[in-house]
Amino acid sequence: MKTSSDSALSARPTTTTISNGERGDDVAIILDSLRSIVRELRLASREAEQRVGVHGAQLHALRQLSESQATSLTELAERTHTDISSVSVVVSRLVEQGLVARKSANDDRRRLSLGLTARGRAVLRRAPETGASRLLRAATHLSDREVHALATGLTKLVAGINGHDD
């Protein structure tokens, strides 16, 4: 199904025919949009920390853990769209705070399973919506083509920032 934004994208000239003025306008829009996203994530994280004592990434992990009885670290990393080393740090802090428990999985004693504690469930009941969930909800309003174009463009932008312009 074609959306109005798909029409706007397809009606627009390709990047090889965009004038310098249009490109400058687009770059300004990108910067403003990224600033808005970063601001939203920062404010949502601050609100979570003030209301329930955990920051946004921790709250996002707690929400994902609440959706299943027992989750491995790898499964949590996949569900939060985060690399496993970052999730490991977040989970360690949640365990230290008594919000998450680690135990051996029932089906494989070598594998650790993560689950919310009673205190973790209580925090979730009082917690505000996370910035990540707001972002994911907003992304549902984009077409598959728009999501792919955004992902491709942002990946290239980040590579350029990191000095990998290849």
SVG drawing of the C-alpha trace seen along z (x, -y; Angstrom):
<svg xmlns="http://www.w3.org/2000/svg" viewBox="-2 -27 40 56">
<polyline fill="none" stroke="black" stroke-width="0.4" points="0.0,0.0 1.4,-3.3 1.3,-6.2 1.4,-9.9 5.0,-10.0 5.9,-7.3 4.4,-9.6 6.4,-12.5 9.6,-10.4 9.1,-9.1 8.1,-12.5 11.4,-14.0 14.4,-14.2 17.2,-11.7 20.2,-12.8 22.2,-13.4 19.8,-16.2 19.1,-17.9 20.4,-21.5 22.8,-22.6 20.0,-24.7 17.7,-21.6 20.5,-19.5 21.3,-22.2 17.6,-22.3 17.6,-18.5 20.7,-18.5 19.1,-21.1 16.0,-18.9 18.2,-15.9 20.0,-17.8 16.8,-19.2 15.2,-15.7 18.2,-14.1 18.2,-16.8 14.5,-16.2 15.0,-12.4 18.0,-12.8 16.1,-15.3 13.0,-13.0 15.2,-10.0 17.0,-12.1 13.8,-13.6 12.1,-10.2 15.1,-8.7 15.3,-11.5 11.5,-11.1 12.0,-7.4 14.9,-8.0 13.0,-10.6 9.9,-8.5 11.2,-5.1 15.0,-5.3 16.1,-3.6 17.2,-5.2 15.6,-4.6 17.7,-1.7 17.1,0.2 13.4,-0.5 13.3,0.7 15.0,4.0 12.6,4.4 9.6,4.0 11.0,6.6 11.6,9.0 8.1,8.5 6.8,9.9 8.1,13.4 8.7,15.6 12.3,16.3 14.6,14.8 18.3,15.4 20.7,12.5 20.9,13.2 17.1,13.1 16.9,9.8 19.6,8.3 17.5,9.3 14.3,8.0 15.8,4.6 17.7,4.3 20.9,3.8 24.3,5.5 24.8,8.2 27.6,6.4 25.4,3.3 22.5,5.5 24.9,7.4 25.9,4.1 22.2,3.0 21.2,6.4 24.0,6.4 22.8,3.0 19.2,4.3 20.4,7.4 22.4,5.2 19.2,3.1 17.2,6.2 14.9,5.7 16.0,8.7 17.0,12.2 19.4,14.5 18.9,18.2 19.8,21.4 17.3,22.1 15.0,25.1 15.8,26.7 19.6,26.2 21.5,25.6 24.4,24.1 22.2,21.3 21.2,18.3 17.7,17.2 16.6,13.7 13.3,12.7 11.7,9.8 11.6,9.8 8.6,8.6 10.4,5.3 11.0,5.1 7.3,5.7 6.4,2.9 8.8,0.5 7.2,1.3 3.7,0.5 4.8,-3.0 7.1,-3.6 6.4,-6.0 6.7,-5.0 10.3,-4.7 11.8,-6.8 12.6,-3.6 9.0,-2.5 7.9,-5.9 10.4,-5.7 9.3,-2.2 5.7,-3.2 6.4,-6.2 8.2,-3.9 5.1,-1.9 3.7,-4.9 6.4,-4.6 6.1,-2.3 8.6,0.5 10.3,-1.5 10.7,-4.5 12.0,-2.3 14.6,-0.8 15.6,-4.2 16.0,-5.6 18.0,-2.6 20.3,-2.8 20.8,-6.5 21.5,-6.5 23.9,-3.6 25.9,-5.6 25.7,-8.7 27.1,-6.9 29.8,-5.3 30.8,-8.8 30.9,-10.1 33.1,-7.2 35.4,-7.9 34.3,-4.9 33.2,-6.8 33.9,-3.9"/>
</svg>
